[in-house]
Amino acid sequence: MALCLGQVFSKDKTFRPRKRFEPGTQRFELHKKAQASLKSGLDLRKVVQLPEGENISDWVAVHVVDFFNRINLIYGTVSEYCSERTCPIMSGGLRYEYRWQDGGDYKKPTKLPALKYMNLLMDWIESLINNEDIFPTRVGVPFPKNFQQVCKKILSRLFRVFVHVYIHHFDSICSMGAEAHINTCYKHYYYFISEFNLIDHSELEPLKEMTEKICN
């Protein structure tokens, strides 16, 4: 029997509180429309397409928040297996290593344990999503000119979570019976970024074989 994402991945272990949309707003309605399409069994390639008459920035904003919530939930569930001992470096196998730099406490690219990197990453994304100047929630307030660039950076960093989970914690995902669910989440993410050219495909190289296997 198929289980929903929330049944497979423990909401008690979510890495960060879920971000929600204010009822009655356009973004809330778009979120409901996107979720209804996901549950309808439609081809995910069609689900990610911009609905007729909708604003692309609103559509991207809804999906960035949704991917943050979903990936946060996935990593939160496997985080107990991701310690400084098991994952002393934020990486994707032997070929790919991700260093943290934020212009604040980490002015230079710095090697960090995966768990520490994830904490900093989720803090950073959360601060952007909560910033009214970047993700405005009030009706009539425009998105900033650099909104697409900010979203591209968020989505490229969230991809690194997929890389780490797939390469280092996939056995744990499989032991939970959650392989199909993370694959569906990744396919949704991949089709969305491809539909709107939100990530340079060279950045997707670490999961090239996995992508070809489940997305083509």
Disulfide bonds with the S-S distance in Angstrom:
none
